[in-house]
Amino acid sequence: MRYTDVGDTDCSIAQALSVVGDWWTLLLVRDLAGGTHQFDALHESLGISRKVLTARLRALVEDGVVEKRLYHAHPPRYAYHLTDKGWALLPVLVALQDWGGRHLLGDGTLTATAAPDSAETRRVHALVGTRVPELALPTASEAPRPPLADPVARTPWTVLYCFPGAYAPGTQGYPPGWDDIPGTVGCTLESCTYRDRLDAFTARGATVHGVSTQRPDQQAAFAAHQSIPFPLLSDAALRLTGALRLPTFRAGGADRLKRLTLLVDAARTVRAVLYPVPDPGGSVGEVLALLDELTSAQR
């Protein structure tokens, strides 16, 4: 349902609310970003009436937020996908999630981690069994690439470790008060430990990728300074973050990923999660142990 009486027609907030001004619409965008595209699957996921879902999808298509793609000709059936305009809403969802997690589910404290028994931790661990959407993230030295193993290499595992931010000396550095935020310290140690133990991951058939919301040039400077041999991917547009509902915090005027690690198989399915990560360097050994457990379970 479109809202027609939104007050000031020159107010961009009012005009945006005319498109996404009810909670079903934002939850629909959330699920589309997460990889749910068919009508029946959306209906089951949201628990929304078919009539309301039809109206919301029709309105989003009319507004250019969603596009229909024919996937079955007879009878005609369509999948629904976000357009670039729709993907641009992901920072809005991330901001809502961050605010809700901090001020409604949390005590208002700014933190880059979470308690092991928190609602946020339960949500992150519920990613096990979820498929990582087919996205391409920018890198500094290459064309955008998926946050999973190189399809040419076809390795059976991808270690996807998310970190708040790491900078090379002499470049734009950490914002004021960074070290006072619980969970921020250790990004360089974590990346360098993955670097030093990369052969152990390769021997287990695993590709390592790091992800942060930094710009690609910042990641490139850090990777060059620390001789990081594996890709660091930029989720500055928050597409992967929003699609998987990864936990974030805000520092220095930017949304940052909290430290966590996903183990993803060749079918793009999350098989294990490490969160929270109180020991950035030690977590690398924990991930190797998880890989061994998963490999043994498959035999």
N, C-alpha and C positions, 0 to 999 in steps of 0.2 A: 504494500500500500504506500503510495506516494503521499507525502504531506504537502499540502498546497499553501497553508497559512503558516509561514515560517518567520513572519516578522520582517525585518530589514532585508530587502532583496539585494542590497549591496554587501551584506555580511556573509563572508565565505563560510563561516561556521554554520549559519542558518541554512545556507544552500546545500552544504554537505549533509546536514541532518535531513534534508528533504529526500536524500537518496538512501542514507543508511541510518535513519533516525529511529529504528526499533531494534530490539535485541535479537529477534530472529534473523534479521538481515545480516548483522555482524557475525552471528554464529554460523550462518550459511557461508559467508566469506571464509571464516575460519576453517570449515570442513573442506571447502573447495581447495584451499591452499594446501591442506593436509593430504590431498590426493583422492578424496571421495568425489566422484564426478557423475554417477548415474542417479537418476531420480529416486529409484527404489532404495538405493543405498543411503542417499541423503535423508529420505523419509525415515528410515530405520535409525540412522545415527542421531537425528535431531528430535525424534518423537513429536514432530509437528504434523498437523493435519495435511492431507494431500491438497486440499483446497488452498490453504495458506501457503504451502510450499510452492504450488503452481503460481500463485500471485507474486510471491517474492522473486522467484526466478524470472518471471516475465518482466517485472519491473527492472531487475538488474540487467537483463538483456537490453531492454529499451534504453537504459542509461549508459550502456557501453561498458559496464563493469564486468559482465559475464558474456561469453559467446557460446552458441550451441554448435556442436560438431556431430554430424550424422555418423553413427557407428553401426547401424543396422537398417538396411533399405526397406525390407518388406517383413512386417510393417515398419514404418519409419520410427526409429528410436534415436534419441540424442543424448550425448554427454555434455556436461556443462563445465566450462573452464574459465578461469579468470583471464581477463585481458590485461594488458600493461596497466590500464587504468585501475583494474581490480587489484593487481599486485601492489600498486602504490598505496593501497589501504593497509598493507601489513604493518607498517610502523604504528598505525593507529591501534591495531590489535595488540601489538607488543607493549605499547604504552599503557593500555588498559590492563593487560596482564600484570605488568610491573607494579602499577598502582594498586591493583587488587591484592597481589601477593604481599606487598609491603604494608599496606594500610588496613586491609580487611582481614586477610588470613595471617598477617604478621603483626608485629608490635610497632611498626613504623621505622625501625632501625634500617639504615642504609647498609647493606651487606652484599658481598660477592659470593656468598656461600649459603648454606641452609643447615638446619638441624637434621640429623638422621631420621627423626620421627615426624618431620614436618609434612604438611599437605603438599608443598612444592616437591619434596623428595619423593613422595608417593607418586605424584604426577609424572616426574621424570622417569622413575622406574617402570611406570606403566607403558613406556615407549617400547618395551620388549614385545616383539611380535608386530610392531608397526613397520610399514615399508617407507623408506626414505623417498620423497618425491623426486621425480626426474627434473632436477634443476641444474643450471650451469652457473658457477660462481666465478667472478673475476680473479685473475692472478696478475702479478706485475709483469711477468716475462712471457706469458703464453696467452692464447685465446681462452675465454671462459671455459671451464671444465666442470664436470660433475664432482660433487664432494665425495665420490666413491672411487674404487680402484679404476685405474686406466683400463677401458674395455679391451684394449689390445693385449695388455698383460694378463688379463683374466685371472687375477689372483683370487683365491676363495674368500679372503677376509679383507676388510678395511677397518683400520683403527682411526676413528674420527675424534680427535681431541679438541675441545673448545676451550679457549682461554681468553681472559679479559683484555690483554694487550701487552705487547713487548716492543721495545724501541731500541734502535742503535744509538750509541753515544753521538752527540752533536746534532741530532735531529730533533724534531718536535717530540718532547718527552711526555712523561706521566703528568697528569693534572695535579694541582695542589691538593694535598690531603690524601693522595692515592694510598700511601702505606698505612693510613689510619682506617681504611675500609677493610673489614675482615674478609680474607679470602683472595685479595688481589695479588699479594706477594708470591713470587715463584714462577712466573711465566717463562722467564729466561731459563731457569733451572729445568723446568719441565721440557721445554723444546730441546735443550742441549742434551738432556738425558735420552730423549727419543733419538736424537742424532747419534749419540755414542752407542746405543744399543740397537741401531737399525738392522744390523746383520741378524740379530736374534729374531726380529719380526719377519725379515725376508725368509729366513730358514723355515718359519712356520707358515709361509704362504700369505703373509699379511702385508698390505700396503698402508703406509702411515700418511695421514693428511692432518694438518692443523687448520683450525678455523677461528677467526676473530672478526670483529666488526670494524677493524682498522681499514684504512685505505690501502690499496695494493702497493703503492709506492712506499708506505711506511713498513709494510711487511717485507718488501724486497730489500730495503735497507737493513732491517734486522737480520734477515736470512743471509745476506752477504756478509755482515759483520760476524755472525756466529757460524758461518759455513753450514747452514741448514740445507741438506740435500733433497728433502722431500717438499711437496707443494704446501705453501701456506695460502689459504683461500680467504677472500674477502667477502664477508656477508654484510657489508655496509648498508645494503638495501634491505636487510632483515628478512629476506625471502626464506632462507632455510630456518632461521630463528622463528619466524612466524608460522611456517608450515608445520614444524615439529613442536611448537610451543616451548622452545628451550628457555630456561630461566635467564633473566637479564637483570642488570642494575644500571643506574644512570650516574655517570661521573664525567666531569669535564665537558658537560653539554652534549654528551653522546651516550647512546645505548650500548652497553657492553655485555658480552656473554659471560655468565658465570662459568667457573671451571667445571667441566664434566667430560666424560669419555664415553663414546658409543662404539660397540663392536658390531659391525654390519657384515652380513654374509653376501655371497655373490648374487643372491636374488633381491638385494637391497632391503633385506629385513633386519631390523635391529635384534640382535641375539643376546646382548648383555649391556648393562649400563653401570658405569662407575660414577656415583654421585651421592653425597658430596665428596670432594677430593681435598682432604685436609693436608696431605703430604704430596705436593706436586712431583717431586723427584721420585719418591717411593711408589707413586701410582703407576709408573711405567712397569715396574716389576709386577704389580698387581694385574695389570692388563696382560702381560705375558702369561701369568698363571691362569687367567680367565681363558685365554686362547687355548692353552693346553687342555683345560677342562672341556671346552666346547669341541675340540678336535677328538678327544678321547670318547666323548659321548656319541660322536658320529660313527665310530668304528663298530 
